Amino acid sequence: MARPAGILDESRFLTAPDERHSPMLDHDGVRRRRACAQALAGGVREASAEAVLRRVCALQAQDATAADLGIRVRGRNLTASAVRTAYEEERSIVRGWYLRGTLHTVRSEDARWMLALLAPRILAATGRRYHQLGLHEDLRRRADHLLRQVLTTHGPLTRAELTGHLTALGIPPDGQAPFHLIRHAALTGVLCHGPRRAGEATYVLLDDWLPDRGGGRWNGDAALAELARRYLAAHAPAGAQDFAVWSGLPVSSARRAWATLAQAGMLTSDGDLTTLAGRTGERGCPPDAPETPDVRMLPAYDNYLLAYRTRDVCVPAAHQTRVWPGGGIIRPTVVADGLAVATWARRDAGRSITVHPFEPLPPQLESALDSEISAVSRFCAQCVQGEPGGRPGKPPGDGGATAPGGKRAY
């Protein structure tokens, strides 16, 4: 029987058992493997926040709540309290400026070697902005010293509190100069993000918060190759140019990393794309993956939507402007087996959730989506309860009408 026009065909999301290990890598095959590698399909979920970051390497985190939701969507029954515990008590994960000079959450044990690899390029790329703001090298060095002193004595401190201390160097409290000096201190290894206070980020000394245990980890080209290996483990099938887009490193560096991995026999070619040799099954969809669509609600700026040079595999071309409307915005997105089928927004600290489907959803997807909405609503409620006075962070959204009680509103 023909399906009524305009109804999304759920067969696009079902994986026949005899196709799971098919060598044919069409868009569906690439998408399925990428989504499973990201713990976003095939029933794949990780048991802890640290395990999520071990799997995906890094999650974009300029919005702290969106970053927490990015951990939740890849975890198995993770609570907001468990995520906060990972940041503040276990200190197994940490926020800082890493990939592309943007705030990301990474595993704490990866913070130093990733910073050593990525920070020099970020600092060099910011040179013109430093000049525009009058932040010459000596002033930046004195600001690093001052921030180290005040955090040693008074930390943790918020951005506003650090800004107040920077006025001692003649830095005006308004404008972008304080932010760039705080970020400079993070990129030079002086400070990092610490515990949240009333929903607001604070900063602490990196060496106090995450003592250096030694061991060296990786440096130089070895660090570059390791970052590329981590990228492929979490995002393959992919190419060197995709790695350059994700990392913010030049394509020449990406190709050098690919060459290093290839010389070590660690790469397998899938046409124009690459996977890690011998790792397909480990990060792929499990053989016992459920045959019903796996529906997940990605937060704004999720790495799954940022990690590749092109977008067609995960978001249909006809709907890309709904996910990327311009102005640097990347909307929260609903994916089914890794394919975007809707955008969504939250209001009232997650108590109201609005879903905007690209096309009418089949009943199978609607049922799975209702379960995911309930999970997101519970998680957001926990975020509010975990703050003194119940103060939530600022929720990102994409506008539209809302429905009470965490229900869909089309």
PyMOL commands that set and color helices and strands:
alter all, ss='L'
color gray80, all
select helices_A, chain A and resi 10-12+17-19+27-37+49-56+64-72+80-88+99-101+108-125+127-132+137-154+159-169+177-187+206-209+220-235+240-247+251-263+280-283+303-305+317-323+348-350+363-385+388-390+404-406
alter helices_A, ss='H'
color red, helices_A
select strands_A, chain A and resi 58-60+93-97+103-107+157-158+191-193+202-205+267-270+273-276+295-298+333-336+339-347+352-357
alter strands_A, ss='S'
color yellow, strands_A
deselect
rebuild
show_as cartoon
